[in-house]
Each structure stands twice: as structure tokens, then as C-alpha cells.
Amino acid sequence: MMMGYGFGFGMFGLVINFLLILGVIYLVIKWVRGDGNSRFIDNTPERILDERFARGEITQEEYYRMKSILRD
């Protein structure tokens, strides 16, 4: 007697468990990456301006001028 480890239900159970694990992994990856509107990603204009200044793409004068425009 195989006690439930036969080909029928055992294989079916293995496939279902595998699909459930894949589904959980997919959801975790999707949650971590987000879709651009995630709460972990702050793509406000001020944040983008700060990043451009930090990378050296714009000068300090340009940074302050653009910052004042965004605040108005």
C-alpha cells in the first residue's frame, strides 16, 4: 500500500504545490518592483530635479531656478 504517494494524487499535489509557490514568488516580485506608481518610488518633479543635480547634469544655478519654478 502506498499511503497516498502514488502517481495519481501525489503527482497532482506536487504540481499544485509547485504552481502555488511560483504564484507567490511572482506576486512578491511584482510587489517589490511595483508598476511605477509604487509607494517605494517617489517620482515627483522635485525628486527628479534633486537626482539630476546630484548626478551633475545641471548646475547649482539651474537647480535653484528650476526649484523655484516648481514651487510657484
Secondary structure, DSSP 8 states (H G I E B T S, - for coil): --TT-SHHHHHHHHHHHHHHHHHHHHHHHHHHH--S--TT----HHHHHHHHHHHTSS-HHHHHHHHHHHH-
